[in-house]
Amino acid sequence: MIGATHEKSNGQTEPARYAGPIGKCICKPPSPALADPTRCAKCGGRVPGSYARWKTVREQVTKLGTRTRVPLGLAALDTATRGGVPLAKLVVVGGGPGAGKTSLQAAQTSSLLARGVHTGFGCWDEDSDSVLIRLGQNIGLDRGALEDVEHRDHEASKEKLIAWSESVPLLHVDALAERASIEDIAIELRHRAGTEPAVLFVDSLQTLARRFEVADGGHADRRLTIDSVLDELRGLARRHDLVIEVTSELARGAYRSKVAAERTEPLASFKESGGIEYEADVALVMSSVKGVSNAFDVAIVKNRLGPRAEFRLRLDSETASFTECSSDDVVEAAMHEAAHDRKAQATRRRVIEAINSHPGLKSKNAVAAATSGRKENILGTIDILIAEGVVIKGERGFYVVDGKGGST
């Protein structure tokens, strides 16, 4: 082993020496009881002649093209990777805050589980409960019912989520609460999957790096710490024959500037890491589409498995699921949202005018009766105005707070 030393009787050290062709280290012959008899018991160096245990070129060539490819639930990505990401590969998904990274991983998890693929999800960054709620939405459960203990369907929804989770090959780990390492989860996932394909989702690289620093000392340089975690993830993917997908934050320069020319080049924008360019087999960057809620542009900025590509996703907030869409679809959606916003603003103005013009309205129904438009929309708008503090119900009825009514 390069750099290995032996401790002499006087406490000093000297470089380790190996006997030549006889295949034994001079410091001590390998013991049969050692876990790895090909290494010296004292210095840890590789015993010459043990290299014959390495796979031959014949063995390596025989395996070419035999790795199972796993479609990850995004048609454009699956096409770009020629049918899916092969086992033993590392995928990195980068994006700024609110870019949809964790929601995408949850949706991918549900897609894989629906096909019977063993799937693990390690939560270091996003709250474990939030991920479980997204998975519940993916299978048709109501978010409000899962979140609100007062909801009439709360208990029934939780039981449905539990029943589903026990019917699919899911390993969901609240890694912080369980104090689980990424290696722990990778080993358990491979154990459960046996010889079947398995995918492990990790959220996120930066949070995992902070845990790595605490547990293992890390490095003084934050960038080196993150690169070490990337190296560990790639090693785990290979050793346990997993597809591992990890989320990563982006440097602010990738999404803060309004001028495209001033934004950081996508592959160079991953926060505090230069290693992604070298360690990742596939790297994606997600960004929100300006002016349209729940729409995201995705760029495959690195792809060792095929061509680069760009595509657009639309998030259904009720089901927390993604669908691929065209630019025309997004433009149409933006126009629809703009029209909806204009109608909502018009309803707000009419409600405020009705309250100002009819002092003493003591119920929401009375306000709705004095306001033109659909009653259902008006009642919803009244609730919003009350929540915003624009409208307050006093002893004499509803009134508009001075200085707030005009801001609508």
VOPAGU-2260 file (C-alpha; in pm, 1 decimal, decimal comma):
REM VOPAGU-2260
SITE   aa  ch    i         X         Y         Z
SITE  MET   A    0       0,0       0,0       0,0
SITE  ILE   A    1     152,0     328,1    -108,6
SITE  GLY   A    2     247,3     542,3     188,0
SITE  ALA   A    3     213,6     257,8     442,7
SITE  THR   A    4     463,8     260,3     729,6
SITE  HIS   A    5     583,5      20,9     998,8
SITE  GLU   A    6     638,5     130,8    1358,2
SITE  LYS   A    7     985,8      38,3    1483,3
SITE  SER   A    8    1072,0     -55,0    1840,1
SITE  ASN   A    9    1202,2     296,4    1910,5
SITE  GLY   A   10     866,1     450,2    1814,0
SITE  GLN   A   11     987,5     582,4    1477,4
SITE  THR   A   12     839,8     472,3    1147,4
SITE  GLU   A   13     988,1     345,5     824,8
SITE  PRO   A   14     830,2     266,6     485,8
SITE  ALA   A   15     665,4     -75,4     459,6
SITE  ARG   A   16     865,0    -329,8     254,6
SITE  TYR   A   17     734,2    -628,2      69,2
SITE  ALA   A   18     902,7    -954,8     -24,5
SITE  GLY   A   19     907,1    -999,8    -400,9
SITE  PRO   A   20     762,5   -1293,3    -587,9
SITE  ILE   A   21     701,0   -1521,5    -290,6
SITE  GLY   A   22     378,8   -1329,1    -223,9
SITE  LYS   A   23     427,0   -1246,6     144,6
SITE  CYS   A   24     478,4    -920,1     328,1
SITE  ILE   A   25     804,5    -921,9     526,2
SITE  CYS   A   26     640,2    -787,3     840,9
SITE  LYS   A   27     407,4   -1084,0     889,0
SITE  PRO   A   28     265,2   -1360,8     671,3
SITE  PRO   A   29    -108,6   -1324,2     607,6
SITE  SER   A   30    -313,9   -1514,0     861,6
SITE  PRO   A   31    -594,6   -1746,6     743,4
SITE  ALA   A   32    -813,6   -1591,0    1011,7
SITE  LEU   A   33    -795,4   -1244,3     857,2
SITE  ALA   A   34   -1108,4   -1111,3     688,1
SITE  ASP   A   35    -890,8   -1018,9     389,5
SITE  PRO   A   36    -591,9   -1255,5     369,7
SITE  THR   A   37    -465,1   -1069,8      61,7
SITE  ARG   A   38    -355,3    -779,0     283,9
SITE  CYS   A   39     -76,9    -762,7     538,8
SITE  ALA   A   40    -204,9    -796,8     896,3
SITE  LYS   A   41      26,9    -522,7    1027,0
SITE  CYS   A   42      56,8    -253,7     760,2
SITE  GLY   A   43    -258,7    -321,1     559,0
SITE  GLY   A   44     -62,1    -335,7     236,1
SITE  ARG   A   45    -163,7    -558,2     -52,9
SITE  VAL   A   46      33,3    -884,7     -63,0
SITE  PRO   A   47     206,5    -926,1    -401,4
SITE  GLY   A   48      55,0   -1207,1    -603,1
SITE  SER   A   49    -294,8   -1148,4    -462,7
SITE  TYR   A   50    -383,8    -932,8    -764,4
SITE  ALA   A   51    -487,3   -1250,8    -942,9
SITE  ARG   A   52    -810,5   -1217,1    -746,1
SITE  TRP   A   53    -906,7    -912,8    -952,6
SITE  LYS   A   54   -1157,6    -970,8   -1233,3
SITE  THR   A   55    -990,6   -1058,8   -1559,3
SITE  VAL   A   56   -1061,1    -873,0   -1882,7
SITE  ARG   A   57   -1259,5   -1178,0   -1996,3
SITE  GLU   A   58   -1483,9   -1155,9   -1689,3
SITE  GLN   A   59   -1531,6    -782,4   -1735,4
SITE  VAL   A   60   -1609,2    -805,7   -2107,1
SITE  THR   A   61   -1856,8   -1088,3   -2043,5
SITE  LYS   A   62   -2061,6    -848,3   -1827,5
SITE  LEU   A   63   -2077,2    -570,7   -2088,3
SITE  GLY   A   64   -2435,5    -470,0   -2164,4
SITE  THR   A   65   -2583,0    -702,0   -1901,2
SITE  ARG   A   66   -2663,4    -440,3   -1635,7
SITE  THR   A   67   -3035,1    -391,2   -1585,3
SITE  ARG   A   68   -3161,1     -50,0   -1692,4
SITE  VAL   A   69   -3421,8     111,9   -1469,8
SITE  PRO   A   70   -3662,9     367,6   -1623,5
SITE  LEU   A   71   -3701,1     645,3   -1365,6
SITE  GLY   A   72   -4047,6     757,3   -1470,9
SITE  LEU   A   73   -3956,8    1052,7   -1694,3
SITE  ALA   A   74   -3994,8     968,9   -2062,8
SITE  ALA   A   75   -3739,1    1225,3   -2181,1
SITE  LEU   A   76   -3479,6    1104,9   -1928,5
SITE  ASP   A   77   -3547,3     739,1   -2006,5
SITE  THR   A   78   -3503,3     810,8   -2378,3
SITE  ALA   A   79   -3181,7    1007,2   -2322,7
SITE  THR   A   80   -3037,9     718,6   -2116,5
SITE  ARG   A   81   -3134,0     464,3   -2384,0
SITE  GLY   A   82   -3410,8     293,5   -2192,0
SITE  GLY   A   83   -3329,2     386,7   -1834,4
SITE  VAL   A   84   -3037,3     436,2   -1598,0
SITE  PRO   A   85   -2833,0     116,0   -1550,3
SITE  LEU   A   86   -2771,8     -19,4   -1201,2
SITE  ALA   A   87   -2451,9      98,8   -1028,0
SITE  LYS   A   88   -2493,5     454,2   -1161,8
SITE  LEU   A   89   -2520,5     790,6    -982,8
SITE  VAL   A   90   -2776,0    1056,3   -1080,3
SITE  VAL   A   91   -2769,9    1412,1    -940,8
SITE  VAL   A   92   -3072,2    1644,5    -958,5
SITE  GLY   A   93   -2989,7    2010,2    -892,4
SITE  GLY   A   94   -3214,4    2309,3    -843,6
SITE  GLY   A   95   -3270,0    2623,6    -643,4
SITE  PRO   A   96   -3513,3    2648,8    -350,6
SITE  GLY   A   97   -3865,5    2550,5    -457,7
SITE  ALA   A   98   -3749,6    2403,1    -787,9
SITE  GLY   A   99   -3942,4    2081,0    -724,4
SITE  LYS   A  100   -3649,5    1845,3    -658,0
SITE  THR   A  101   -3799,1    1656,6    -363,0
SITE  SER   A  102   -4146,5    1646,8    -518,8
SITE  LEU   A  103   -3991,9    1497,7    -830,9
SITE  GLN   A  104   -3814,5    1228,1    -628,6
SITE  ALA   A  105   -4136,7    1142,5    -445,4
SITE  ALA   A  106   -4322,6    1112,8    -777,4
SITE  GLN   A  107   -4041,9     894,9    -917,4
SITE  THR   A  108   -4062,7     677,1    -606,5
SITE  SER   A  109   -4434,6     618,9    -658,0
SITE  SER   A  110   -4380,4     541,0   -1026,5
SITE  LEU   A  111   -4110,0     284,5    -948,1
SITE  LEU   A  112   -4314,0     122,2    -671,0
SITE  ALA   A  113   -4612,6      90,2    -904,3
SITE  ARG   A  114   -4387,7    -120,8   -1128,6
SITE  GLY   A  115   -4266,7    -331,9    -836,8
SITE  VAL   A  116   -3913,7    -187,0    -824,5
SITE  HIS   A  117   -3751,3    -191,6    -479,6
SITE  THR   A  118   -3712,9     172,5    -383,2
SITE  GLY   A  119   -3547,2     345,6     -89,7
SITE  PHE   A  120   -3591,4     706,9      21,6
SITE  GLY   A  121   -3350,2     856,4     273,5
SITE  CYS   A  122   -3465,6    1185,8     426,9
SITE  TRP   A  123   -3183,8    1406,0     553,9
SITE  ASP   A  124   -3307,0    1743,0     427,1
SITE  GLU   A  125   -3682,2    1743,1     363,9
SITE  ASP   A  126   -3901,0    1653,9     659,9
SITE  SER   A  127   -3994,0    1283,8     644,2
SITE  ASP   A  128   -4362,8    1365,5     705,8
SITE  SER   A  129   -4368,8    1595,1     402,2
SITE  VAL   A  130   -4234,3    1320,2     178,8
SITE  LEU   A  131   -4490,9    1070,8     311,2
SITE  ILE   A  132   -4770,5    1321,0     245,8
SITE  ARG   A  133   -4649,5    1364,0    -113,8
SITE  LEU   A  134   -4648,9     985,7    -156,2
SITE  GLY   A  135   -5003,6     983,5     -20,3
SITE  GLN   A  136   -5106,1    1246,4    -274,5
SITE  ASN   A  137   -4944,7    1035,6    -548,6
SITE  ILE   A  138   -5185,9     751,4    -470,6
SITE  GLY   A  139   -5491,9     977,5    -459,9
SITE  LEU   A  140   -5514,9    1079,6     -93,6
SITE  ASP   A  141   -5607,2    1433,2       5,9
SITE  ARG   A  142   -5320,5    1642,7     143,1
SITE  GLY   A  143   -5549,5    1825,0     384,7
SITE  ALA   A  144   -5683,2    1498,3     522,7
SITE  LEU   A  145   -5330,8    1374,4     594,3
SITE  GLU   A  146   -5208,4    1702,5     747,2
SITE  ASP   A  147   -5509,0    1807,2     958,1
SITE  VAL   A  148   -5585,7    1592,4    1262,9
SITE  GLU   A  149   -5928,9    1756,2    1278,1
SITE  HIS   A  150   -6017,4    1647,0     924,0
SITE  ARG   A  151   -6297,8    1389,8     918,7
SITE  ASP   A  152   -6093,8    1161,0     690,6
SITE  HIS   A  153   -5764,5    1199,5     875,3
SITE  GLU   A  154   -5748,8     855,7    1039,4
SITE  ALA   A  155   -5891,3     675,0     735,3
SITE  SER   A  156   -5637,2     845,4     506,9
SITE  LYS   A  157   -5348,8     747,5     734,2
SITE  GLU   A  158   -5465,6     385,8     734,1
SITE  LYS   A  159   -5483,7     386,2     354,3
SITE  LEU   A  160   -5129,6     525,5     332,2
SITE  ILE   A  161   -5002,9     260,7     575,1
SITE  ALA   A  162   -5177,9     -18,8     382,3
SITE  TRP   A  163   -5028,2     102,7      53,9
SITE  SER   A  164   -4677,2     135,2     199,9
SITE  GLU   A  165   -4694,2    -223,4     325,8
SITE  SER   A  166   -4807,6    -352,7     -13,1
SITE  VAL   A  167   -4510,9    -213,1    -210,1
SITE  PRO   A  168   -4131,0    -267,5    -182,2
SITE  LEU   A  169   -4065,4      69,2     -12,7
SITE  LEU   A  170   -3784,8     144,3     233,6
SITE  HIS   A  171   -3859,4     492,0     369,9
SITE  VAL   A  172   -3613,1     612,2     633,5
SITE  ASP   A  173   -3624,4     925,3     846,2
SITE  ALA   A  174   -3245,6     924,8     843,3
SITE  LEU   A  175   -3197,3    1203,4    1097,9
SITE  ALA   A  176   -3435,9    1056,4    1355,0
SITE  GLU   A  177   -3300,7     704,4    1303,8
SITE  ARG   A  178   -2937,4     824,1    1290,9
SITE  ALA   A  179   -2898,6     607,0     982,8
SITE  SER   A  180   -2600,0     643,5     752,9
SITE  ILE   A  181   -2628,2     633,8     377,3
SITE  GLU   A  182   -2434,1     307,0     383,9
SITE  ASP   A  183   -2683,1     157,0     632,0
SITE  ILE   A  184   -2971,3     233,0     396,9
SITE  ALA   A  185   -2788,5     111,4      86,5
SITE  ILE   A  186   -2702,8    -220,9     252,0
SITE  GLU   A  187   -3058,2    -272,1     379,9
SITE  LEU   A  188   -3211,5    -185,5      44,1
SITE  ARG   A  189   -2987,6    -433,0    -138,3
SITE  HIS   A  190   -3068,2    -698,5     125,1
SITE  ARG   A  191   -3442,4    -650,4      76,2
SITE  ALA   A  192   -3417,2    -642,3    -302,6
SITE  GLY   A  193   -3201,6    -954,6    -323,9
SITE  THR   A  194   -3097,5    -984,8    -687,8
SITE  GLU   A  195   -3375,5    -754,6    -812,1
SITE  PRO   A  196   -3316,7    -396,1    -937,2
SITE  ALA   A  197   -3326,4    -126,0    -669,8
SITE  VAL   A  198   -3318,3     254,0    -665,3
SITE  LEU   A  199   -3218,6     474,9    -371,8
SITE  PHE   A  200   -3324,2     841,0    -348,9
SITE  VAL   A  201   -3119,7    1071,7    -123,7
SITE  ASP   A  202   -3230,3    1419,0     -12,8
SITE  SER   A  203   -2995,1    1602,0     -14,5
SITE  LEU   A  204   -2622,1    1616,7     -95,2
SITE  GLN   A  205   -2545,6    1928,7     111,1
SITE  THR   A  206   -2733,4    1804,0     420,5
SITE  LEU   A  207   -2566,7    1465,5     393,1
SITE  ALA   A  208   -2230,3    1641,8     371,2
SITE  ARG   A  209   -2300,4    1823,5     697,9
SITE  ARG   A  210   -2374,8    1488,7     864,3
SITE  PHE   A  211   -2058,9    1348,4     706,5
SITE  GLU   A  212   -1855,9    1628,3     865,2
SITE  VAL   A  213   -2000,2    1556,6    1209,8
SITE  ALA   A  214   -1963,1    1179,1    1187,8
SITE  ASP   A  215   -1628,4    1146,4    1013,8
SITE  GLY   A  216   -1447,8    1472,6    1067,6
SITE  GLY   A  217   -1489,1    1572,4     703,2
SITE  HIS   A  218   -1247,3    1820,2     551,8
SITE  ALA   A  219   -1161,5    2179,2     630,1
SITE  ASP   A  220   -1265,7    2265,2     276,7
SITE  ARG   A  221   -1643,8    2236,3     234,3
SITE  ARG   A  222   -1604,3    2159,0    -135,3
SITE  LEU   A  223   -1377,7    1864,5     -56,1
SITE  THR   A  224   -1629,6    1731,8     195,4
SITE  ILE   A  225   -1907,7    1732,9     -62,1
SITE  ASP   A  226   -1681,8    1575,4    -320,8
SITE  SER   A  227   -1597,8    1302,3     -68,7
SITE  VAL   A  228   -1969,2    1235,2     -16,2
SITE  LEU   A  229   -2016,9    1213,7    -392,9
SITE  ASP   A  230   -1732,7     966,1    -411,6
SITE  GLU   A  231   -1895,3     761,5    -133,1
SITE  LEU   A  232   -2234,2     766,0    -309,2
SITE  ARG   A  233   -2082,2     651,0    -635,5
SITE  GLY   A  234   -1893,3     376,9    -451,4
SITE  LEU   A  235   -2212,5     258,4    -278,8
SITE  ALA   A  236   -2396,6     250,6    -611,0
SITE  ARG   A  237   -2127,0      25,9    -755,1
SITE  ARG   A  238   -2072,1    -197,9    -453,0
SITE  HIS   A  239   -2442,0    -263,6    -398,1
SITE  ASP   A  240   -2554,3    -247,9    -761,1
SITE  LEU   A  241   -2801,6      36,2    -704,4
SITE  VAL   A  242   -2916,8     337,9    -897,5
SITE  ILE   A  243   -2865,8     625,6    -653,8
SITE  GLU   A  244   -3027,7     963,0    -719,7
SITE  VAL   A  245   -2932,3    1254,6    -494,7
SITE  THR   A  246   -3063,6    1610,8    -491,8
SITE  SER   A  247   -2826,9    1906,6    -478,1
SITE  GLU   A  248   -2861,8    2277,2    -418,8
SITE  LEU   A  249   -2737,1    2519,3    -683,6
SITE  ALA   A  250   -2518,4    2821,4    -633,5
SITE  ARG   A  251   -2722,7    3143,0    -629,3
SITE  GLY   A  252   -2568,0    3257,0    -954,7
SITE  ALA   A  253   -2757,3    2979,7   -1132,2
SITE  TYR   A  254   -3100,8    3125,6   -1066,3
SITE  ARG   A  255   -3083,9    3471,9    -901,7
SITE  SER   A  256   -2990,3    3688,8   -1199,4
SITE  LYS   A  257   -3273,8    3796,5   -1430,0
SITE  VAL   A  258   -3026,9    3824,3   -1717,2
SITE  ALA   A  259   -2961,9    3483,0   -1874,4
SITE  ALA   A  260   -2610,8    3578,7   -1982,7
SITE  GLU   A  261   -2516,4    3657,5   -1621,8
SITE  ARG   A  262   -2632,0    3322,6   -1481,8
SITE  THR   A  263   -2379,9    3048,4   -1404,3
SITE  GLU   A  264   -2339,5    2772,9   -1663,2
SITE  PRO   A  265   -2562,8    2482,2   -1544,4
SITE  LEU   A  266   -2298,1    2213,2   -1497,7
SITE  ALA   A  267   -2078,6    2455,9   -1302,8
SITE  SER   A  268   -2366,2    2577,1   -1084,8
SITE  PHE   A  269   -2393,4    2289,6    -838,6
SITE  LYS   A  270   -2336,3    2439,9    -495,7
SITE  GLU   A  271   -1995,4    2389,2    -333,2
SITE  SER   A  272   -1899,9    2104,3    -562,6
SITE  GLY   A  273   -1679,6    2054,4    -862,5
SITE  GLY   A  274   -1703,8    1678,3    -820,4
SITE  ILE   A  275   -2046,7    1641,6    -977,9
SITE  GLU   A  276   -1893,5    1706,9   -1317,4
SITE  TYR   A  277   -1673,1    1399,7   -1266,6
SITE  GLU   A  278   -1861,0    1170,5   -1026,8
SITE  ALA   A  279   -2218,0    1187,2   -1163,4
SITE  ASP   A  280   -2316,7     961,4   -1449,7
SITE  VAL   A  281   -2622,6    1178,7   -1515,7
SITE  ALA   A  282   -2679,3    1535,0   -1391,3
SITE  LEU   A  283   -3005,4    1727,7   -1424,1
SITE  VAL   A  284   -3081,7    2090,9   -1341,5
SITE  MET   A  285   -3439,5    2199,6   -1258,1
SITE  SER   A  286   -3562,1    2558,7   -1270,0
SITE  SER   A  287   -3902,9    2718,4   -1226,8
SITE  VAL   A  288   -4065,6    2861,4   -1538,1
SITE  LYS   A  289   -4100,2    3235,7   -1487,1
SITE  GLY   A  290   -4457,8    3354,6   -1459,9
SITE  VAL   A  291   -4613,5    3008,7   -1437,3
SITE  SER   A  292   -4671,6    2826,6   -1111,6
SITE  ASN   A  293   -4586,9    2456,6   -1087,3
SITE  ALA   A  294   -4399,4    2448,3   -1420,3
SITE  PHE   A  295   -4033,4    2349,3   -1439,6
SITE  ASP   A  296   -3766,0    2336,0   -1707,1
SITE  VAL   A  297   -3530,4    2038,7   -1678,1
SITE  ALA   A  298   -3193,5    2021,3   -1852,2
SITE  ILE   A  299   -2983,2    1705,6   -1867,3
SITE  VAL   A  300   -2648,3    1884,9   -1845,1
SITE  LYS   A  301   -2434,0    1572,8   -1819,6
SITE  ASN   A  302   -2506,8    1226,9   -1956,6
SITE  ARG   A  303   -2251,4     950,4   -1983,2
SITE  LEU   A  304   -2527,3     721,7   -2106,9
SITE  GLY   A  305   -2647,5     916,7   -2409,7
SITE  PRO   A  306   -2724,5    1264,2   -2542,5
SITE  ARG   A  307   -2806,2    1573,7   -2343,3
SITE  ALA   A  308   -3166,6    1689,4   -2354,8
SITE  GLU   A  309   -3410,8    1949,2   -2226,0
SITE  PHE   A  310   -3775,0    1904,3   -2133,8
SITE  ARG   A  311   -4051,2    2070,1   -1935,4
SITE  LEU   A  312   -4259,6    1934,8   -1647,7
SITE  ARG   A  313   -4591,2    2039,9   -1501,1
SITE  LEU   A  314   -4672,8    1964,5   -1136,4
SITE  ASP   A  315   -5028,0    1878,1   -1034,6
SITE  SER   A  316   -5046,8    2025,0    -684,1
SITE  GLU   A  317   -5338,8    1800,2    -584,4
SITE  THR   A  318   -5172,5    1470,3    -673,4
SITE  ALA   A  319   -4808,3    1589,1    -640,0
SITE  SER   A  320   -4741,5    1419,4    -973,8
SITE  PHE   A  321   -4552,7    1543,3   -1278,9
SITE  THR   A  322   -4640,0    1531,0   -1648,0
SITE  GLU   A  323   -4419,0    1630,3   -1937,1
SITE  CYS   A  324   -4555,1    1918,1   -2141,1
SITE  SER   A  325   -4463,2    2143,2   -2432,0
SITE  SER   A  326   -4389,9    2514,4   -2429,8
SITE  ASP   A  327   -4732,2    2574,1   -2584,8
SITE  ASP   A  328   -4894,7    2395,3   -2290,6
SITE  VAL   A  329   -4709,7    2619,9   -2047,2
SITE  VAL   A  330   -4804,6    2936,0   -2237,3
SITE  GLU   A  331   -5168,2    2826,5   -2235,7
SITE  ALA   A  332   -5147,8    2752,4   -1864,0
SITE  ALA   A  333   -4991,9    3094,0   -1799,6
SITE  MET   A  334   -5272,7    3265,4   -1989,7
SITE  HIS   A  335   -5529,5    3065,0   -1792,6
SITE  GLU   A  336   -5364,3    3160,8   -1462,2
SITE  ALA   A  337   -5347,9    3525,7   -1564,2
SITE  ALA   A  338   -5718,1    3522,7   -1653,1
SITE  HIS   A  339   -5798,8    3352,3   -1322,7
SITE  ASP   A  340   -5596,0    3613,3   -1133,2
SITE  ARG   A  341   -5779,4    3896,4   -1307,9
SITE  LYS   A  342   -6115,8    3741,9   -1214,2
SITE  ALA   A  343   -6000,0    3690,6    -855,7
SITE  GLN   A  344   -5886,2    4053,1    -827,2
SITE  ALA   A  345   -6217,8    4173,1    -971,8
SITE  THR   A  346   -6408,0    3965,9    -712,9
SITE  ARG   A  347   -6194,0    4111,6    -433,2
SITE  ARG   A  348   -6276,6    4464,8    -546,2
SITE  ARG   A  349   -6650,1    4389,7    -560,8
SITE  VAL   A  350   -6652,8    4237,2    -210,0
SITE  ILE   A  351   -6468,4    4537,6     -63,7
SITE  GLU   A  352   -6700,0    4780,5    -243,6
SITE  ALA   A  353   -7005,9    4592,9    -111,4
SITE  ILE   A  354   -6879,5    4605,2     248,7
SITE  ASN   A  355   -6796,2    4977,0     220,8
SITE  SER   A  356   -7131,0    5056,3      57,0
SITE  HIS   A  357   -7344,3    4849,5     299,6
SITE  PRO   A  358   -7226,7    4904,0     659,2
SITE  GLY   A  359   -7366,4    4658,7     911,1
SITE  LEU   A  360   -7347,6    4336,4     705,6
SITE  LYS   A  361   -7312,7    4080,5     986,5
SITE  SER   A  362   -7275,2    3752,9     798,4
SITE  LYS   A  363   -7079,4    3621,4     501,6
SITE  ASN   A  364   -7405,1    3535,2     327,7
SITE  ALA   A  365   -7519,9    3893,4     369,2
SITE  VAL   A  366   -7196,2    4019,0     212,7
SITE  ALA   A  367   -7236,0    3766,2     -70,6
SITE  ALA   A  368   -7594,1    3881,0    -132,1
SITE  ALA   A  369   -7472,5    4241,1    -164,4
SITE  THR   A  370   -7196,3    4142,1    -408,5
SITE  SER   A  371   -7250,6    4056,5    -773,4
SITE  GLY   A  372   -7106,9    3727,3    -897,6
SITE  ARG   A  373   -7108,4    3358,3    -807,3
SITE  LYS   A  374   -7179,3    3305,5    -439,0
SITE  GLU   A  375   -6925,1    3024,7    -409,9
SITE  ASN   A  376   -6642,5    3246,3    -539,3
SITE  ILE   A  377   -6751,2    3539,8    -322,8
SITE  LEU   A  378   -6758,3    3334,1      -0,1
SITE  GLY   A  379   -6409,3    3200,3     -77,3
SITE  THR   A  380   -6283,8    3554,6    -140,9
SITE  ILE   A  381   -6428,6    3675,5     190,4
SITE  ASP   A  382   -6233,1    3401,0     372,0
SITE  ILE   A  383   -5914,7    3507,8     194,2
SITE  LEU   A  384   -5966,8    3875,9     280,3
SITE  ILE   A  385   -6028,6    3786,7     646,5
SITE  ALA   A  386   -5713,9    3569,9     655,4
SITE  GLU   A  387   -5511,3    3855,2     503,5
SITE  GLY   A  388   -5646,2    4102,1     759,4
SITE  VAL   A  389   -5805,7    4317,8     488,9
SITE  VAL   A  390   -6157,6    4254,3     621,8
SITE  ILE   A  391   -6254,9    4217,9     986,9
SITE  LYS   A  392   -6585,8    4128,4    1146,4
SITE  GLY   A  393   -6669,8    4367,1    1430,6
SITE  GLU   A  394   -6969,4    4408,4    1661,1
SITE  ARG   A  395   -7150,5    4614,5    1398,5
SITE  GLY   A  396   -7062,6    4383,3    1111,2
SITE  PHE   A  397   -6787,1    4348,4     852,5
SITE  TYR   A  398   -6560,8    4642,1     774,2
SITE  VAL   A  399   -6250,7    4705,3     561,8
SITE  VAL   A  400   -5928,9    4793,6     746,6
SITE  ASP   A  401   -5816,0    5147,3     664,3
SITE  GLY   A  402   -5531,3    5156,2     415,9
SITE  LYS   A  403   -5573,5    4792,2     308,6
SITE  GLY   A  404   -5880,0    4800,6      93,5
SITE  GLY   A  405   -5715,9    5010,9    -175,5
SITE  SER   A  406   -5416,4    4777,6    -208,1
SITE  THR   A  407   -5618,7    4511,8    -383,6
